[in-house]
Amino acid sequence: MFAAFVALHFYNALFGQFEPLVQRPIFVGFGIGCAFFLYAARASRTGARSGIERAVDIMLGLLAFAVCLYVIVNRDRLSDIMVRYGPLDKAAGLLAVLLTLEAARRVIGWFLPLLALCTVIYFYFGHDLIEGAWRPPRVSARTAVETFYSSTTGLFGYLADIGARVIVIYVLLGALLLSTGSTDSFMKMATWIAGRSYGGPAKVCALSSAMFGTVTGSAVANVMATGSITIPTMKRLRYPPAFAGAVEAVASSAGQLTPPVMGAAAFIMAEFLNIPYTDIVVAAIGPAFLYYLAVWLGVDLYARRTGLQPTPRSEMPEPAEFLAPDKSIPLFLPIAAMVYFLFNGYTPSYAGAGAIIVLVVACGLVRPFARDGKKQGVLACWAKLARDIYEGMVEAGRALVMIAALLACAAIVVKVLTATGAGVKVSNLLFSVSGQGLILALLLAAVLAILLGMDVPTTASYVLAAAIAAPSLVRLGLPELTAHLFVFYYAILSAITPPVCASVYAAAALAGANFWRVAGRALMLAGAIYVVPFLFVFRPGILAQGGTVQILLDMGVACAAVFAVSVGTSGWFRGKVPVIGRLLFLSAAGLLFYAAPAADIVGGLALAGLLAWRFLRGAPQPGRAG
C-alpha cells in the first residue's frame, strides 16, 4: 500500500496531477486512514490493545478512506453551486473532520488537534456564544461542509495540494537516499573534515547533521539517524552524555533550514508568498550558515575549555571511503541534478522526481563495478537495488502518514482563521500590543512561534505562526520573505526549547541522559542561535538581499556578532573569561547587531580590543573533560 501510494505520486510528478478533488483527497485519505491502520498494526504486535479495539481502529481507517472516496466520486455534484446537500453529504463532512482530528492526535499528540477542535467550535457555534469584536459570522451546515470538506479549501486546500504535489516527492527522495546507503558518505565526509580539530566528534555531529538535513528536513528523524552514530562515539571519547545529546539535538534541528531540501515548511512558505522555491533556498543559505557557525563555535569553545581531544587517528576515514565513484556518485549526482532543475525553472515536484530517477540510474550503473558488486554479479546487484528501492518507498509512505494528518489538521485551523477573520484580529492585537515598535513585535512573534511549536512538528508551528504573526511584522515594514523566515527560524528553535522539545527528548534517550540536563546544555550551546533572526532582520544582506558588497559586509558583521555572543555565553576564549569580560563581549555583539556604520565601527573596534586582550594574556589552560 505504502509503495503504491508513493509510486502514484511519483507518476503524477512526471506526467501531471489529477484534478484537485481527486489528487488531494487521495493524499489526505491515505494519511488519516493509514494512521488508524498503523496504530492497529502496532497494537497487534505489542498486544497493548484488545481485538475489539483493533477492529475499531481498522473500521475508522476504512471510514477515513470512504469519506475521501466519497468526495472523489461526487466531486462534480458537490462542486455545483446550486446543489442541495443531503444528510449523507453533511454526515460525510462531519465524519471527515472528526477522523482528521483523531488521526492527528494519534500521530502528533494533543495540542494541534485540540486547537483545531476549538477553532471548529468557534467557527460554527461562535456567533451564538460570543459577543463583541471577536464574534464570527453565522454559518449554516451547508457552509461548514463547503468550507471544510466539499471544496478545494479546508481539508483539501492548498496545504493538501503542497503535500500531494511536492512534499511526497522529497520525502521519497530522502527515503531512497537512506535505503540505498547513499547517505553513509555524509558521516565519513564529516568525520574527515571536522574530526581533526578540538571537539572533533561533536563537530562531526554538527556537520553531518547539516549535510544529512538536506535530505530529511525533520529534526527528530535527523537525531535518530545521525545521533545513533555520533552520540555513542562522543560518549566513548569521554564526552559527558548530556553534552553529547545536546549537540545532536541542536545540530539536527536546523536540518529543516539547510538548503537545498529544507523540509515541508519551506515548500509551504513558497506557496504562501507565491515565489519560486529557489528564492527560499538562496535566502536560507546565510541563516543556515550562521546557525551552524554558532553550533561549531559552541562546541569548539567547550572542547577547549574541558580538554576534549580530536577524533583518534585510527577512526579517521580515508577519502576513498566517501569519494570513490560507487560512494560519491549516488549521493552527489541526484542532489546536483535537483539543484540544476530547480535553478533552471522546473517545478519542485519535477526536480525532485528527476533527482530520484538520477539516483536510481546512478546506483544501477555504479553498484556492479564496486568491490562487492563484482563478487555478486550485475543481476544480484540490481536485485538488491530493487529491494532497497522498495524498502525506501515503504518508509516514505510511513513518513507521509504523519505529514498528511498534520497538514489536514493544520488546514482546519488556518481555514477558520481566514474565514472568520480571527487571524487578522490576532495579528492586529499583536500589532497594538507591540505599540507599533518593531523590536517588541519581533519578540512577541518569536515567543508565539516557539509556543505554537510545543508538541507539534515545525511544519504546523510555522503554518500557524505565519498565519498569525507574520502579517503584523509585514505591517511594520518587514519584507514578506524576511517576516516568514523569522517565524520559520523560531518554529525550528521550538524543537530545542523546553519544556516540550521533541529533538531533545530523542537525543536524551539516545544518550541515556537526564532530559533536563540535555535541555540545559542545548540552551547554553544555542545561545548565539537565538539571536540570528534579529541579525537578518536588520541586516538583509544575510538573506542575499542587496548588492555583493552589502551581502559580504552583513555576513561578516553577523559572523563577528555570533562569535562574540558565543564567547559571552560560554565564558571561554583562550582561557576562562571573567564575568566583566563576558559582559563586554556581549556588549560588542549588541553594537554589531545594530545596522548602522557607527555601530559597526565601534562594535568592531571593541571586539578587536577584546580579542587582543585574550591573545596577549598568554596560552590557555584547558580543563579536564567531565
Rosetta blueprint (number, residue, H / E / L):
1 M L
2 F H
3 A H
4 A H
5 F H
6 V H
7 A H
8 L H
9 H H
10 F H
11 Y H
12 N H
13 A H
14 L H
15 F H
16 G L
17 Q L
18 F L
19 E L
20 P H
21 L H
22 V H
23 Q H
24 R H
25 P H
26 I H
27 F H
28 V H
29 G H
30 F H
31 G H
32 I H
33 G H
34 C H
35 A H
36 F H
37 F H
38 L H
39 Y H
40 A H
41 A H
42 R H
43 A H
44 S H
45 R H
46 T H
47 G L
48 A L
49 R L
50 S L
51 G H
52 I H
53 E H
54 R H
55 A H
56 V H
57 D H
58 I H
59 M H
60 L H
61 G H
62 L H
63 L H
64 A H
65 F H
66 A H
67 V H
68 C H
69 L H
70 Y H
71 V H
72 I H
73 V H
74 N L
75 R H
76 D H
77 R H
78 L H
79 S H
80 D L
81 I L
82 M L
83 V L
84 R L
85 Y L
86 G L
87 P H
88 L H
89 D H
90 K H
91 A H
92 A H
93 G H
94 L H
95 L H
96 A H
97 V H
98 L H
99 L H
100 T H
101 L H
102 E H
103 A H
104 A H
105 R H
106 R H
107 V H
108 I H
109 G L
110 W L
111 F H
112 L H
113 P H
114 L H
115 L H
116 A H
117 L H
118 C H
119 T H
120 V H
121 I H
122 Y H
123 F H
124 Y H
125 F H
126 G H
127 H H
128 D H
129 L H
130 I L
131 E L
132 G L
133 A L
134 W L
135 R L
136 P L
137 P L
138 R L
139 V L
140 S L
141 A H
142 R H
143 T H
144 A H
145 V H
146 E H
147 T H
148 F H
149 Y L
150 S L
151 S L
152 T L
153 T L
154 G H
155 L H
156 F H
157 G L
158 Y H
159 L H
160 A H
161 D H
162 I H
163 G H
164 A H
165 R H
166 V H
167 I H
168 V H
169 I H
170 Y H
171 V H
172 L H
173 L H
174 G H
175 A H
176 L H
177 L H
178 L H
179 S H
180 T L
181 G L
182 S L
183 T L
184 D H
185 S H
186 F H
187 M H
188 K H
189 M H
190 A H
191 T H
192 W H
193 I H
194 A H
195 G L
196 R L
197 S L
198 Y L
199 G L
200 G H
201 P H
202 A H
203 K H
204 V H
205 C H
206 A H
207 L H
208 S H
209 S H
210 A H
211 M H
212 F H
213 G H
214 T H
215 V H
216 T H
217 G L
218 S L
219 A H
220 V H
221 A H
222 N H
223 V H
224 M H
225 A H
226 T H
227 G H
228 S H
229 I H
230 T H
231 I H
232 P H
233 T H
234 M H
235 K H
236 R H
237 L L
238 R L
239 Y L
240 P L
241 P H
242 A H
243 F H
244 A H
245 G H
246 A H
247 V H
248 E H
249 A H
250 V H
251 A H
252 S H
253 S H
254 A H
255 G H
256 Q H
257 L H
258 T L
259 P L
260 P L
261 V L
262 M L
263 G L
264 A H
265 A H
266 A H
267 F H
268 I H
269 M H
270 A H
271 E H
272 F H
273 L H
274 N L
275 I L
276 P L
277 Y H
278 T H
279 D H
280 I H
281 V H
282 V H
283 A H
284 A H
285 I H
286 G H
287 P H
288 A H
289 F H
290 L H
291 Y H
292 Y H
293 L H
294 A H
295 V H
296 W H
297 L H
298 G H
299 V H
300 D H
301 L H
302 Y H
303 A H
304 R H
305 R H
306 T H
307 G L
308 L L
309 Q L
310 P L
311 T L
312 P L
313 R H
314 S H
315 E H
316 M L
317 P L
318 E L
319 P L
320 A H
321 E H
322 F H
323 L H
324 A L
325 P H
326 D H
327 K H
328 S H
329 I H
330 P H
331 L H
332 F H
333 L H
334 P H
335 I H
336 A H
337 A H
338 M H
339 V H
340 Y H
341 F H
342 L H
343 F H
344 N L
345 G L
346 Y L
347 T L
348 P H
349 S H
350 Y H
351 A H
352 G H
353 A H
354 G H
355 A H
356 I H
357 I H
358 V H
359 L H
360 V H
361 V H
362 A H
363 C H
364 G H
365 L H
366 V H
367 R H
368 P H
369 F H
370 A L
371 R H
372 D H
373 G H
374 K H
375 K H
376 Q H
377 G L
378 V H
379 L H
380 A H
381 C H
382 W H
383 A H
384 K H
385 L H
386 A H
387 R H
388 D H
389 I H
390 Y H
391 E H
392 G H
393 M H
394 V H
395 E H
396 A H
397 G H
398 R H
399 A H
400 L H
401 V H
402 M H
403 I H
404 A H
405 A H
406 L H
407 L H
408 A H
409 C H
410 A H
411 A H
412 I H
413 V H
414 V H
415 K H
416 V H
417 L H
418 T H
419 A H
420 T H
421 G L
422 A H
423 G H
424 V H
425 K H
426 V H
427 S H
428 N H
429 L H
430 L H
431 F H
432 S H
433 V H
434 S L
435 G L
436 Q L
437 G L
438 L H
439 I H
440 L H
441 A H
442 L H
443 L H
444 L H
445 A H
446 A H
447 V H
448 L H
449 A H
450 I H
451 L H
452 L H
453 G L
454 M L
455 D L
456 V L
457 P L
458 T H
459 T H
460 A H
461 S H
462 Y H
463 V H
464 L H
465 A H
466 A H
467 A H
468 I H
469 A L
470 A H
471 P H
472 S H
473 L H
474 V H
475 R H
476 L L
477 G L
478 L L
479 P L
480 E H
481 L H
482 T H
483 A H
484 H H
485 L H
486 F H
487 V H
488 F H
489 Y H
490 Y H
491 A H
492 I H
493 L H
494 S H
495 A H
496 I H
497 T L
498 P L
499 P L
500 V L
501 C L
502 A H
503 S H
504 V H
505 Y H
506 A H
507 A H
508 A H
509 A H
510 L H
511 A H
512 G L
513 A L
514 N L
515 F H
516 W H
517 R H
518 V H
519 A H
520 G H
521 R H
522 A H
523 L H
524 M H
525 L H
526 A L
527 G L
528 A L
529 I H
530 Y H
531 V H
532 V H
533 P H
534 F H
535 L H
536 F H
537 V H
538 F H
539 R L
540 P H
541 G H
542 I H
543 L H
544 A L
545 Q L
546 G L
547 G L
548 T H
549 V H
550 Q H
551 I H
552 L H
553 L H
554 D H
555 M H
556 G H
557 V H
558 A H
559 C H
560 A H
561 A H
562 V H
563 F H
564 A H
565 V H
566 S H
567 V H
568 G H
569 T H
570 S H
571 G L
572 W E
573 F L
574 R L
575 G L
576 K E
577 V L
578 P L
579 V H
580 I H
581 G H
582 R H
583 L H
584 L H
585 F H
586 L H
587 S H
588 A H
589 A H
590 G H
591 L H
592 L H
593 F H
594 Y L
595 A L
596 A L
597 P H
598 A H
599 A H
600 D H
601 I H
602 V H
603 G H
604 G H
605 L H
606 A H
607 L H
608 A H
609 G H
610 L H
611 L H
612 A H
613 W H
614 R H
615 F H
616 L H
617 R L
618 G L
619 A L
620 P L
621 Q L
622 P L
623 G L
624 R L
625 A L
626 G L
